[in-house]
Protein backbone atom coordinates (compact mmCIF):
# COMPACT_ATOMS: atom_id res chain seq x y z
CA UNK A 1 0.00 0.00 0.00
CA UNK A 2 2.72 2.47 0.97
CA UNK A 3 4.67 1.82 -2.22
CA UNK A 4 1.58 2.24 -4.40
CA UNK A 5 0.76 5.58 -2.78
CA UNK A 6 4.34 6.80 -2.98
CA UNK A 7 4.71 5.89 -6.64
CA UNK A 8 1.53 7.74 -7.56
CA UNK A 9 2.38 10.80 -5.48
CA UNK A 10 5.82 11.09 -7.05
CA UNK A 11 4.36 10.68 -10.54
CA UNK A 12 1.67 13.30 -9.92
CA UNK A 13 4.04 15.82 -8.33
CA UNK A 14 6.56 15.41 -11.15
CA UNK A 15 3.80 15.87 -13.72
CA UNK A 16 2.94 19.16 -12.01
CA UNK A 17 6.54 20.44 -12.15
CA UNK A 18 8.24 18.66 -9.26
CA UNK A 19 9.56 20.37 -6.12
CA UNK A 20 11.32 23.69 -6.57
CA UNK A 21 11.67 22.78 -10.23
CA UNK A 22 13.37 19.45 -9.56
CA UNK A 23 11.89 16.04 -10.34
CA UNK A 24 11.46 13.64 -7.46
CA UNK A 25 13.18 10.24 -7.52
CA UNK A 26 11.65 7.47 -5.41
CA UNK A 27 13.80 5.09 -3.38
CA UNK A 28 12.03 2.10 -1.77
CA UNK A 29 13.45 0.02 1.07
CA UNK A 30 12.03 -2.69 3.34
CA UNK A 31 12.86 -2.64 7.06
CA UNK A 32 10.94 -5.84 7.85
CA UNK A 33 9.48 -4.07 10.91
CA UNK A 34 12.80 -4.77 12.60
CA UNK A 35 14.72 -2.13 14.57
CA UNK A 36 18.23 -3.13 13.47
CA UNK A 37 17.17 -3.45 9.86
CA UNK A 38 15.45 -0.06 10.04
CA UNK A 39 18.66 1.59 11.21
CA UNK A 40 20.59 -0.09 8.40
CA UNK A 41 17.95 1.02 5.87
CA UNK A 42 18.05 4.57 7.20
CA UNK A 43 21.81 4.73 6.78
CA UNK A 44 21.52 3.31 3.25
CA UNK A 45 19.04 6.05 2.37
CA UNK A 46 21.39 8.69 3.75
CA UNK A 47 24.08 7.30 1.47
CA UNK A 48 21.75 7.73 -1.50
CA UNK A 49 21.22 11.41 -0.70
CA UNK A 50 17.59 11.11 0.39
CA UNK A 51 16.11 14.38 1.72
CA UNK A 52 12.74 13.02 2.86
CA UNK A 53 11.36 9.71 4.12
CA UNK A 54 7.69 8.69 4.02
CA UNK A 55 7.86 5.98 6.67
CA UNK A 56 8.33 3.82 8.52
CA UNK A 57 5.37 1.53 9.13
CA UNK A 58 5.94 -0.23 12.49
CA UNK A 59 6.77 1.79 15.59
CA UNK A 60 9.73 -0.44 16.45
CA UNK A 61 11.26 0.52 13.10
CA UNK A 62 10.11 4.15 12.94
CA UNK A 63 11.54 5.14 16.31
CA UNK A 64 15.16 3.97 15.89
CA UNK A 65 15.17 5.16 12.27
CA UNK A 66 13.95 8.60 13.36
CA UNK A 67 17.10 9.03 15.45
CA UNK A 68 19.23 8.37 12.37
CA UNK A 69 17.26 10.81 10.21
CA UNK A 70 17.35 13.50 12.90
CA UNK A 71 21.11 13.27 13.03
CA UNK A 72 21.37 13.48 9.25
CA UNK A 73 18.97 16.42 8.77
CA UNK A 74 16.30 14.39 6.99
CA UNK A 75 12.56 15.07 7.38
CA UNK A 76 10.47 12.01 8.20
CA UNK A 77 6.67 11.69 8.04
CA UNK A 78 5.28 8.31 9.06
CA UNK A 79 1.91 7.43 7.51
CA UNK A 80 1.36 4.51 9.88
CA UNK A 81 3.12 4.74 13.26
CA UNK A 82 0.47 5.28 15.96
CA UNK A 83 2.47 4.81 19.18
CA UNK A 84 2.40 8.13 21.11
CA UNK A 85 6.11 7.81 21.97
CA UNK A 86 7.05 8.33 18.31
CA UNK A 87 6.30 12.03 18.52
CA UNK A 88 6.14 12.51 22.29
CA UNK A 89 9.85 11.73 22.42
CA UNK A 90 10.88 12.67 18.91
CA UNK A 91 14.64 13.17 18.54
CA UNK A 92 14.35 16.21 16.30
CA UNK A 93 11.95 18.73 14.86
CA UNK A 94 11.88 16.98 11.49
CA UNK A 95 9.86 14.01 12.76
CA UNK A 96 6.13 14.04 11.91
CA UNK A 97 3.27 11.63 11.43
CA UNK A 98 0.08 11.31 9.39
CA UNK A 99 -1.36 8.51 11.49
CA UNK A 100 -3.72 8.76 14.45
CA UNK A 101 -2.23 8.37 17.93
CA UNK A 102 -3.28 5.32 19.93
CA UNK A 103 -4.45 7.49 22.80
CA UNK A 104 -6.80 9.38 20.48
CA UNK A 105 -8.85 6.21 20.07
CA UNK A 106 -9.62 6.13 23.78
CA UNK A 107 -10.55 9.82 23.76
CA UNK A 108 -13.05 9.30 20.94
CA UNK A 109 -14.54 6.14 22.45
CA UNK A 110 -14.75 7.55 25.98
CA UNK A 111 -16.39 10.76 24.78
CA UNK A 112 -18.83 8.76 22.64
CA UNK A 113 -19.86 6.52 25.54
CA UNK A 114 -20.35 9.48 27.88
CA UNK A 115 -22.38 11.46 25.35
CA UNK A 116 -24.39 8.87 23.43
CA UNK A 117 -25.13 6.56 26.37
CA UNK A 118 -25.40 8.98 29.27
CA UNK A 119 -28.62 7.35 30.48
CA UNK A 120 -27.60 3.71 29.91
CA UNK A 121 -26.00 1.17 32.20
CA UNK A 122 -22.51 0.47 30.89
CA UNK A 123 -20.32 -2.61 31.11
CA UNK A 124 -16.58 -2.53 30.46
CA UNK A 125 -14.96 -5.75 29.25
CA UNK A 126 -11.35 -6.52 28.43
CA UNK A 127 -9.40 -9.62 27.41
CA UNK A 128 -6.54 -9.04 29.90
CA UNK A 129 -4.05 -8.40 27.07
CA UNK A 130 -1.88 -5.28 26.83
CA UNK A 131 -4.00 -4.05 23.92
CA UNK A 132 -7.43 -4.93 25.30
CA UNK A 133 -6.94 -3.94 28.93
CA UNK A 134 -4.92 -0.88 27.96
CA UNK A 135 -7.65 0.37 25.64
CA UNK A 136 -10.44 -0.32 28.13
CA UNK A 137 -8.56 1.37 30.97
CA UNK A 138 -7.93 4.45 28.81
CA UNK A 139 -11.57 4.60 27.70
CA UNK A 140 -12.70 4.27 31.32
CA UNK A 141 -10.48 7.18 32.36
CA UNK A 142 -11.89 9.44 29.66
CA UNK A 143 -15.50 8.40 30.30
CA UNK A 144 -15.16 8.76 34.07
CA UNK A 145 -13.53 12.15 33.62
CA UNK A 146 -16.64 13.27 31.77
CA UNK A 147 -18.87 12.21 34.66
CA UNK A 148 -20.07 8.84 33.34
CA UNK A 149 -19.32 5.74 35.43
CA UNK A 150 -19.43 2.10 34.43
CA UNK A 151 -21.84 -0.25 36.20
CA UNK A 152 -19.76 -3.42 35.86
CA UNK A 153 -16.21 -4.19 34.75
CA UNK A 154 -15.05 -7.69 33.82
CA UNK A 155 -11.86 -9.23 32.51
CA UNK A 156 -12.29 -12.38 30.43
CA UNK A 157 -9.83 -14.95 29.10
CA UNK A 158 -8.96 -14.72 25.42
CA UNK A 159 -9.06 -17.96 23.47
CA UNK A 160 -12.14 -19.39 25.16
CA UNK A 161 -15.05 -20.67 23.08
CA UNK A 162 -17.85 -20.35 25.64
CA UNK A 163 -18.87 -16.96 27.04
CA UNK A 164 -22.34 -17.88 28.28
CA UNK A 165 -21.56 -17.09 31.92
CA UNK A 166 -19.97 -13.75 31.01
CA UNK A 167 -23.02 -12.69 29.00
CA UNK A 168 -25.32 -13.92 31.78
CA UNK A 169 -23.55 -11.56 34.17
CA UNK A 170 -24.13 -8.69 31.76
CA UNK A 171 -27.81 -9.60 31.53
CA UNK A 172 -28.21 -9.68 35.30
CA UNK A 173 -26.75 -6.16 35.43
CA UNK A 174 -29.29 -5.06 32.79
CA UNK A 175 -26.62 -3.20 30.81
CA UNK A 176 -27.58 -1.19 27.74
CA UNK A 177 -24.10 -0.85 26.25
CA UNK A 178 -20.97 -2.99 26.41
CA UNK A 179 -17.51 -1.61 25.65
CA UNK A 180 -15.11 -4.41 24.78
CA UNK A 181 -11.34 -4.05 24.67
CA UNK A 182 -10.12 -7.10 22.80
CA UNK A 183 -9.84 -8.87 19.49
CA UNK A 184 -12.37 -9.99 16.91
CA UNK A 185 -12.58 -13.78 17.59
CA UNK A 186 -13.75 -13.36 21.19
CA UNK A 187 -15.77 -10.23 20.38
CA UNK A 188 -17.64 -12.16 17.70
CA UNK A 189 -18.44 -14.99 20.09
CA UNK A 190 -19.57 -12.59 22.82
CA UNK A 191 -21.80 -10.68 20.40
CA UNK A 192 -23.30 -13.94 19.15
CA UNK A 193 -23.97 -15.08 22.73
CA UNK A 194 -25.60 -11.71 23.52
CA UNK A 195 -28.03 -12.35 20.66
CA UNK A 196 -28.68 -15.91 21.79
CA UNK A 197 -29.52 -14.77 25.33
CA UNK A 198 -31.63 -11.88 24.09
CA UNK A 199 -29.39 -9.24 25.64
CA UNK A 200 -30.44 -6.11 23.79
CA UNK A 201 -27.30 -4.08 24.40
CA UNK A 202 -25.07 -2.16 21.99
CA UNK A 203 -21.55 -3.53 21.57
CA UNK A 204 -18.84 -0.88 21.19
CA UNK A 205 -15.20 -1.73 20.62
CA UNK A 206 -11.92 -0.59 19.09
CA UNK A 207 -10.06 -0.90 15.80
CA UNK A 208 -9.41 -4.65 16.19
CA UNK A 209 -13.01 -5.29 15.06
CA UNK A 210 -12.45 -3.66 11.65
CA UNK A 211 -12.16 -7.03 9.94
CA UNK A 212 -14.55 -9.28 8.04
CA UNK A 213 -13.47 -12.08 10.37
CA UNK A 214 -15.53 -10.46 13.14
CA UNK A 215 -18.69 -10.98 11.09
CA UNK A 216 -17.53 -14.46 10.11
CA UNK A 217 -17.87 -15.33 13.81
CA UNK A 218 -20.80 -13.13 14.85
CA UNK A 219 -22.86 -13.52 11.68
CA UNK A 220 -25.97 -11.35 11.45
CA UNK A 221 -25.69 -10.67 15.19
CA UNK A 222 -22.70 -8.48 14.39
CA UNK A 223 -24.87 -5.88 12.68
CA UNK A 224 -25.14 -2.76 14.82
CA UNK A 225 -21.73 -3.23 16.45
CA UNK A 226 -19.89 0.08 16.77
CA UNK A 227 -16.15 0.61 16.72
CA UNK A 228 -13.55 3.34 16.67
CA UNK A 229 -11.28 3.39 13.63
CA UNK A 230 -9.28 5.97 11.69
CA UNK A 231 -11.53 7.50 9.06
CA UNK A 232 -11.35 5.52 5.83
CA UNK A 233 -9.84 7.73 3.12
CA UNK A 234 -12.58 6.41 0.84
CA UNK A 235 -14.98 8.47 2.94
CA UNK A 236 -12.99 11.65 2.21
CA UNK A 237 -14.07 13.62 -0.85
CA UNK A 238 -10.54 14.82 -1.71
CA UNK A 239 -9.28 11.26 -2.15
CA UNK A 240 -11.70 10.22 -4.92
CA UNK A 241 -9.54 11.14 -7.92
CA UNK A 242 -6.40 9.45 -6.57
CA UNK A 243 -8.37 6.35 -5.59
CA UNK A 244 -9.75 6.14 -9.11
CA UNK A 245 -6.28 6.51 -10.65
CA UNK A 246 -4.77 3.85 -8.41
CA UNK A 247 -7.58 1.39 -8.98
CA UNK A 248 -7.51 1.90 -12.73
CA UNK A 249 -3.82 1.00 -12.60
CA UNK A 250 -4.62 -2.12 -10.58
CA UNK A 251 -2.89 -0.76 -7.46
CA UNK A 252 -3.97 -0.63 -3.83
CA UNK A 253 -6.02 2.44 -2.90
CA UNK A 254 -6.37 1.63 0.77
CA UNK A 255 -5.53 3.41 4.02
CA UNK A 256 -1.73 3.35 3.89
CA UNK A 257 -1.60 4.04 0.16
CA UNK A 258 -3.42 7.31 0.65
CA UNK A 259 -1.69 8.27 3.91
CA UNK A 260 1.68 7.81 2.18
CA UNK A 261 0.47 9.87 -0.79
CA UNK A 262 -0.61 12.60 1.65
CA UNK A 263 2.72 12.53 3.49
CA UNK A 264 4.60 13.16 0.25
CA UNK A 265 2.10 15.88 -0.71
CA UNK A 266 2.62 17.68 2.60
CA UNK A 267 6.42 17.48 2.39
CA UNK A 268 6.43 18.68 -1.24
CA UNK A 269 4.19 21.66 -0.44
CA UNK A 270 6.38 22.52 2.58
CA UNK A 271 9.58 22.27 0.51
CA UNK A 272 8.08 24.47 -2.20
CA UNK A 273 7.04 27.02 0.43
CA UNK A 274 10.52 26.93 1.98
CA UNK A 275 12.23 27.20 -1.39
CA UNK A 276 14.60 24.34 -0.54
CA UNK A 277 14.74 20.88 1.06
CA UNK A 278 16.83 21.77 4.12
CA UNK A 279 15.49 20.26 7.34
CA UNK A 280 15.08 23.49 9.31
CA UNK A 281 13.24 25.35 6.56
CA UNK A 282 10.96 22.43 5.68
CA UNK A 283 10.26 21.56 9.33
CA UNK A 284 9.33 25.19 10.01
CA UNK A 285 6.93 25.15 7.06
CA UNK A 286 5.39 21.85 8.15
CA UNK A 287 4.88 23.21 11.66
CA UNK A 288 3.22 26.46 10.64
CA UNK A 289 1.24 25.88 7.46
CA UNK A 290 -1.90 24.08 6.29
CA UNK A 291 -1.54 21.51 3.53
CA UNK A 292 -4.16 20.31 1.07
CA UNK A 293 -3.91 16.54 0.72
CA UNK A 294 -5.92 13.49 -0.24
CA UNK A 295 -6.80 13.22 3.45
CA UNK A 296 -8.17 16.77 3.44
CA UNK A 297 -6.60 19.86 4.99
CA UNK A 298 -3.72 18.87 7.26
CA UNK A 299 -1.85 20.78 9.95
CA UNK A 300 0.88 19.53 12.29
CA UNK A 301 1.01 20.44 15.98
CA UNK A 302 4.03 21.23 18.14
CA UNK A 303 4.77 17.52 18.61
CA UNK A 304 4.61 16.75 14.90
CA UNK A 305 1.23 15.03 15.01
CA UNK A 306 -0.98 15.60 11.98
CA UNK A 307 -4.56 16.74 12.34
CA UNK A 308 -5.72 13.94 10.04
CA UNK A 309 -6.66 11.18 9.88
CA UNK A 310 -8.56 10.98 13.15
CA UNK A 311 -10.63 8.26 14.79
CA UNK A 312 -14.35 8.19 14.06
CA UNK A 313 -17.22 5.83 14.82
CA UNK A 314 -18.05 3.08 12.33
CA UNK A 315 -20.98 0.68 12.45
CA UNK A 316 -21.08 -2.84 11.07
CA UNK A 317 -24.24 -2.76 8.96
CA UNK A 318 -25.41 -5.16 6.26
CA UNK A 319 -22.07 -6.88 6.16
CA UNK A 320 -19.87 -3.80 5.83
CA UNK A 321 -18.43 -1.05 8.07
CA UNK A 322 -20.33 2.18 7.49
CA UNK A 323 -19.44 5.63 8.77
CA UNK A 324 -21.93 6.40 11.55
Buried (B, 14 or more C-beta within 10 A) or exposed (E): BBBBBBBBBBBBBBEEEBBEEEEBEBEEBEBEBBBEBBBBBBEEBBEEEBBBBBBBBBBBBBBBBBBBBBEBBBBBBBBBBBBBEBBEEBBBBBBBBBBBBBBBBBBBBBBBBBEBBEEBBBBBBBBEBEBBBBBBBBBBEBBEEEEBEBBBBBBBEBEEEEBEEBBEBBBEBEBBBBBBBBBBBBBBBBBBBBBEEEBEBBBBBBBBBBBEEBBEBBEEBBBEBBBBBBBBBEEBEBBEEBBEBBEEEEBBBBBBBBBBBBBBBBBBBBBBBBEEBBBEBBBBBBBEBEBEBBBBEBBBEEBBBBBBBBBBBBBBBEEEBEEE
